[in-house]
Structures are given as C-alpha cells and as structure tokens.
Amino acid sequence: VLSPTAPVPFLCWVTGLCSAPSPYAPTECCFSYTKHALRFANLKNFYETSKECFFPAVV
C-alpha cells in the first residue's frame, strides 16, 4: 500500500535530475538579451560567457 505522499520523494529526485547542470550548459550562460542600449558610463567590468553556452554574450 502506497501512502499519498509516496510520489513526493520521486518527484524531488526527478526534478534534481532535470535541473542538474551539464557540461554544455554552464550556470553562467545567458538565456535572453537586453532589448535596449546600455550607458557606457555605467560599465564597470565585462566578460564573455563560456564557449559552451548556447547563446554567446558579453556580461
């Protein structure tokens, strides 16, 4: 007999598998871009995202 809460640990385990980072999707990748221009005076530092990211970006 399964209790009503039996699916909860399974769902947490599946969620953990789906959200685990892979070598081809680093956690510092961009998934959207800014739609407006940025002021150069506000720029303090920048770097390029990893080559493993699906969308190249400057952060």
Contact map, one row per residue, 1 for C-alpha under 8 A:
11100000000000000000000000000000000000000000000000000000000
11110100000000000000000000000000000000000000000000000000000
11111100000000000000000000000000000000000000000000000000000
01111110000000000000000000000000000000000000000000000000000
00111111000000000000000000000000000000000000000000000000000
01111111110000000000000000000000000000000000000000000000000
00011111111000000000000000000000000000000000000000000000000
00001111111100000000000000000000000000000000000000000000000
00000111111110000000000000000000000000000000000000000000000
00000111111111000000000000000000000000000000000000000000000
00000011111111100000000000000000000000000000000000000000000
00000001111111110000000000000000000000000000000000000000000
00000000111111111000000000000000000000000000000000000000000
00000000011111111100000000000000000000000000000000000000000
00000000001111111110000000000000000000000000000000000000000
00000000000111111111000000000000000000000000000000000000000
00000000000011111111000000000000000000000000000000000000000
00000000000001111111000000000000000000000000000000000000000
00000000000000111111100000000000000000000000000000000000000
00000000000000011111110000000000000000000000000000000000000
00000000000000000011111011100000000000000000000000000000000
00000000000000000001111111000000000000000000000000000000000
00000000000000000000111111000000000000000000000000010000000
00000000000000000000011111000000000000000000000000011000000
00000000000000000000111111101000000000000000000000011100000
00000000000000000000111111111000000000000000000001011000000
00000000000000000000100011111000000000000000000000000000000
00000000000000000000000001111100000000000000000011000000000
00000000000000000000000011111110000000000000000011001110000
00000000000000000000000000011111100000000000000010001011100
00000000000000000000000000001111100000000000000000000010000
00000000000000000000000000000111110000000000000000000000000
00000000000000000000000000000111111000000000000000000000000
00000000000000000000000000000001111110000000000000000000000
00000000000000000000000000000000111110000000000000000000000
00000000000000000000000000000000011111000000000000000000000
00000000000000000000000000000000011111100000000000000000000
00000000000000000000000000000000000111110100000000000000000
00000000000000000000000000000000000011111110000000000000000
00000000000000000000000000000000000001111110000000000000000
00000000000000000000000000000000000000111110000000000000000
00000000000000000000000000000000000001111111000000000000000
00000000000000000000000000000000000000111111110000000000000
00000000000000000000000000000000000000000111110000000000000
00000000000000000000000000000000000000000011111000000000000
00000000000000000000000000000000000000000011111100000000011
00000000000000000000000000000000000000000000111110000000011
00000000000000000000000000000000000000000000011111000001111
00000000000000000000000000011100000000000000001111101001111
00000000000000000000000001011000000000000000000111111001000
00000000000000000000000000000000000000000000000011111001000
00000000000000000000001111000000000000000000000001111100000
00000000000000000000000111001100000000000000000011111111000
00000000000000000000000010001000000000000000000000011111000
00000000000000000000000000001110000000000000000000001111100
00000000000000000000000000000100000000000000000111101111110
00000000000000000000000000000100000000000000000110000011111
00000000000000000000000000000000000000000000011110000001111
00000000000000000000000000000000000000000000011110000000111
